[in-house]
Amino acid sequence: MLFLEMMKGAENKGMLAVQSIRNTQMVSIFNASIAILLNTALAALTNNSYNASLLLNTAFFGSKSKEIFPLKYCSASFLLLSSFFCSSMALAFFMDANFLLTALSFEYSSSFRYSKVVLERGNLFALIGNRLLWVTFPLLLWMLGPLPVILSSVALIWWFYQLDFASTKNHKHCLS
């Protein structure tokens, strides 16, 4: 793991590793805050717009029937709460990893392996929480109709492709 290898070096590298973990912690806190705020706003919107939405039952806005409308809100709310849970778990693992790395003596290889596992779990939960938050946006746009969902889904697939699979041109540029 990159953080753990940085900790083995000079004292400045150890500080860099701890700061990198703290930056990832801040991203997890931000994702969890956004998820819970969106879920709260979604609950307020659900309360106020259920009766009014039945008036807008047109082909442009998509189906707003009594069966589909709650499904749209519940699916978005479920993903937002799942994102909040994963981001919160990532934060807990990062806090543990930060403590273990600052108090770690590298003579004991078992504590080094445990720190690596804790850090990897934190990164995994942070990735899942981030992706769940991003996948929620097309579901939120589903309430406006089918066209925004299609456009946002295509944009989201393109964005995930850019994040996950860097082209060889971009990869060569980063290495030089």
C-alpha positions as CSV (number, residue, x, y, z in Angstrom):
1,M,0.0,0.0,0.0
2,L,1.3,3.4,-0.9
3,F,0.6,5.0,2.4
4,L,2.3,2.3,4.4
5,E,5.4,2.4,2.2
6,M,5.5,6.2,2.7
7,M,5.4,5.7,6.5
8,K,8.6,3.6,6.4
9,G,10.7,6.4,5.0
10,A,11.7,9.7,6.6
11,E,9.6,11.6,9.0
12,N,8.4,14.0,6.3
13,K,7.0,11.0,4.3
14,G,5.1,9.8,7.3
15,M,3.5,13.2,7.6
16,L,2.6,13.1,3.9
17,A,0.9,9.7,4.4
18,V,-1.1,10.9,7.4
19,Q,-2.2,14.0,5.4
20,S,-3.2,11.9,2.5
21,I,-5.4,9.8,4.7
22,R,-6.9,12.9,6.2
23,N,-7.7,14.3,2.8
24,T,-9.6,11.0,2.0
25,Q,-11.4,11.4,5.3
26,M,-12.5,14.9,4.3
27,V,-13.9,13.5,1.0
28,S,-15.8,10.8,3.0
29,I,-17.2,13.4,5.4
30,F,-18.3,15.6,2.4
31,N,-20.0,12.6,0.6
32,A,-21.8,11.6,3.8
33,S,-23.0,15.1,4.4
34,I,-24.2,15.5,0.8
35,A,-26.0,12.2,1.0
36,I,-27.9,13.0,4.2
37,L,-28.8,16.5,3.1
38,L,-30.1,15.2,-0.2
39,N,-32.1,12.5,1.6
40,T,-33.6,15.1,4.0
41,A,-34.5,17.4,1.1
42,L,-36.0,14.4,-0.8
43,A,-38.2,13.6,2.2
44,A,-39.5,17.2,2.4
45,L,-40.1,17.2,-1.4
46,T,-42.0,13.9,-1.1
47,N,-44.2,15.3,1.6
48,N,-45.0,18.5,-0.4
49,S,-45.2,17.3,-4.0
50,Y,-47.1,13.9,-3.9
51,N,-50.5,15.4,-4.6
52,A,-49.3,18.0,-7.0
53,S,-47.3,15.4,-9.1
54,L,-50.5,13.6,-10.0
55,L,-51.5,16.7,-12.0
56,L,-48.3,16.5,-14.2
57,N,-48.9,12.9,-15.4
58,T,-47.8,13.5,-19.0
59,A,-45.6,11.6,-21.4
60,F,-42.9,14.3,-21.1
61,F,-42.6,14.0,-17.4
62,G,-43.0,10.2,-17.3
63,S,-45.4,8.2,-15.3
64,K,-46.4,9.8,-12.0
65,S,-48.9,7.1,-11.1
66,K,-49.6,6.2,-7.4
67,E,-47.4,3.1,-7.8
68,I,-44.4,4.5,-9.7
69,F,-44.1,7.9,-7.8
70,P,-43.2,6.4,-4.4
71,L,-40.9,3.9,-6.1
72,K,-38.9,6.8,-7.6
73,Y,-38.5,8.5,-4.2
74,C,-37.8,5.2,-2.3
75,S,-35.1,4.0,-4.7
76,A,-33.3,7.4,-4.6
77,S,-33.6,7.5,-0.8
78,F,-32.3,4.0,-0.4
79,L,-29.2,4.7,-2.4
80,L,-28.6,8.0,-0.5
81,L,-28.8,6.2,2.8
82,S,-26.5,3.4,1.5
83,S,-24.0,6.0,0.4
84,F,-24.2,7.7,3.8
85,F,-23.6,4.3,5.5
86,C,-20.6,3.4,3.3
87,S,-19.1,6.9,3.7
88,S,-19.5,6.7,7.5
89,M,-17.9,3.3,7.6
90,A,-15.0,4.6,5.4
91,L,-14.5,7.4,7.9
92,A,-14.4,4.9,10.8
93,F,-11.8,2.8,9.0
94,F,-9.7,5.8,8.1
95,M,-9.7,7.0,11.7
96,D,-8.5,3.6,12.8
97,A,-5.9,3.5,10.1
98,N,-4.7,7.0,10.9
99,F,-4.3,6.0,14.6
100,L,-2.5,2.7,13.7
101,L,-0.1,4.4,11.3
102,T,0.9,7.1,13.7
103,A,1.4,4.7,16.6
104,L,2.8,1.8,14.5
105,S,6.2,0.3,15.1
106,F,7.4,-1.3,12.0
107,E,9.2,-4.1,13.8
108,Y,5.9,-6.0,14.2
109,S,4.8,-7.2,10.8
110,S,1.4,-8.4,12.1
111,S,0.4,-4.8,13.0
112,F,1.7,-3.6,9.7
113,R,-0.6,-6.2,7.9
114,Y,-3.5,-5.2,10.0
115,S,-3.0,-1.5,9.3
116,K,-2.9,-2.4,5.6
117,V,-6.2,-4.3,5.8
118,V,-7.9,-1.5,7.7
119,L,-6.7,1.1,5.2
120,E,-7.9,-1.0,2.2
121,R,-11.3,-1.5,3.8
122,G,-11.6,2.3,4.3
123,N,-10.7,2.9,0.7
124,L,-13.2,0.3,-0.5
125,F,-16.0,1.8,1.6
126,A,-15.1,5.3,0.4
127,L,-15.2,4.1,-3.2
128,I,-18.6,2.4,-2.8
129,G,-20.1,5.4,-1.0
130,N,-18.8,7.8,-3.7
131,R,-20.2,5.6,-6.5
132,L,-23.6,5.2,-4.7
133,L,-23.9,9.0,-4.4
134,W,-23.1,9.5,-8.1
135,V,-25.6,6.8,-9.1
136,T,-28.3,8.5,-7.1
137,F,-28.3,11.6,-9.4
138,P,-29.9,9.9,-12.4
139,L,-32.6,8.5,-10.0
140,L,-33.3,12.0,-8.7
141,L,-33.6,13.2,-12.3
142,W,-36.0,10.2,-13.0
143,M,-38.6,12.3,-11.2
144,L,-38.5,14.8,-14.0
145,G,-39.1,12.2,-16.7
146,P,-37.3,9.7,-18.9
147,L,-35.2,12.0,-21.0
148,P,-33.1,13.5,-18.1
149,V,-32.5,9.9,-16.8
150,I,-31.2,8.8,-20.2
151,L,-28.9,11.8,-20.6
152,S,-27.6,11.7,-17.1
153,S,-27.0,7.9,-17.3
154,V,-25.0,8.3,-20.4
155,A,-23.0,11.2,-18.9
156,L,-22.4,9.1,-15.7
157,I,-21.2,6.1,-17.7
158,W,-18.8,8.3,-19.6
159,W,-17.6,9.9,-16.3
160,F,-17.0,6.5,-14.6
161,Y,-15.2,5.3,-17.7
162,Q,-12.9,8.3,-17.5
163,L,-12.3,7.7,-13.8
164,D,-11.7,4.0,-14.0
165,F,-10.0,3.4,-17.4
166,A,-7.5,6.0,-18.2
167,S,-6.5,6.0,-21.8
168,T,-3.0,5.2,-22.7
169,K,-2.4,8.7,-23.8
170,N,-3.4,10.1,-20.4
171,H,-1.5,7.4,-18.6
172,K,1.7,8.2,-20.5
173,H,1.2,11.9,-19.8
174,C,0.9,11.2,-16.0
175,L,4.0,9.1,-15.9
176,S,6.2,11.7,-17.5
